Amino acid sequence: MISLPTGFAHHVANIGVKDDTDDFVVVTAAHPVPVSGLFTKSRFAGPSVTISRQHVANGVAQAVIVVSKNSNVANGEVGAADARELAERVAARLGADPTDVVVTSTGVIGRRYPMDQIRAGVAELPSVPDGRDAVSIARGMMTTDSHPKVAEASVAGSAARVVGVAKGVGMIEPDMATHISLVFTDADVTSDQLDTVFRSVVDRTFNCVSIDTDTSTSDSAIAMASGTAGAVDLAALEAACHEVCLDLTKQIARDGEGANALLEVRVDAASDVTQAKRVAKTIVNSPLVKTAVHGGDPNWGRVAMAIGKCTDDTDIDQDDVVIRFGDTEVYPRQLDDDALAALSGYMRGEHVVIHVSLATGAEAATVYGCDLSGEYVRFNADYTT
């Protein structure tokens, strides 16, 4: 069991949003604690996003809710009223202020919360939850995930820990963060310190994953700090948060709908980090690159094509670029047929690295994704039917 950091407890239950698995999660502290929240920039953001963005603006929160299998997006004012009622009812059960309750939702767009089930489920919420198992939180968040996603790390030089849970396998192309992720620590930090650390970590982890180029209407990444383990070195806290969030990022990429391989794209020798990430994202999002990985085809021409799509990066010169699959250079050095055939075995592996050097500078970025399979198409073609 991976337990929550001290100062946090949870309640996980099935309240009827899903047929037979847990679909309702509440994680709470005994009182308002520092919080950082990052949310989708989608113009179709749901009320869970708009309300929670307001609730974390002052830097404190006491509880976070996850409703799984229903995003409550694009339902107009009635959907917003449902989300507000959910926050108010949970707050009343916990003895908290509604503005200290963060709401997250994930699932089909355009369907209202089943409010009768929501009300009945919240009525069963203990006033003092006592759950400690983080895996049960992750399981309660799942929609099409194949398994719960959990990670933990210790904060060096202290008794503090960081524990993270996440869900997400499709509709993932970050425009802030992606999916739903909850990160908890018992480190004693201020709201500003937590926000600085979390934003830096999210930009280097969750903002570096893409499954299918589609940005969710409900993306939410929340971090809370109970403070019960005492003061920590901020650099050590950031390192622990990065370890947890990078682990979750890779778990999401590996679990992409229909995926068979984790695709890692490293771009270095770039003019700046922004260029490196832009080129890496163009590669990892290319359907032709993704299908080549799925088929075990060492077709480096598709990688070259993807780099070439970055037409505003006029400092990239094709004669200076180096492309590698794993440690094997495939451009500009040309491989013979036997070497390409041998490389096909690597391309069929569970973890494929594409490494590109741009020769435009000294900066680097790494992004994560997955292959593209027929199962992805079939699954999403029948998602609501």
Protein Blocks (a to p, Z undefined) as FASTA:
>chain_A
ZZddehiacddddehlamkbcfbdcdddfbdcdddddddfbfkbcfklmmmmmmmmnopa
fbdcddehiaogakajmlmmmmmmmmmmmmmmnopafklpccddeddehiacdfklmmmm
mmmpcfbdcbfbfklmmmmmpckbcbdcddddddehiabdcddddedjehpacehigcjd
ddddfbdcdfklmmmmmmmmmmmmmmmccfklpacfkbccddddehlnopadfklmmmmm
mmmmmmmmmmmmmmgghiabdcddddehifblklmmmmmmmmmmpmklmmmmmnopacfk
lmmmmmmmmmmlmmbcfklpccdehjbcfbfbdcdfklmmmmmmmmmmmbdcddddehla
jbdcddddddddfklmmmmmmmmZZ
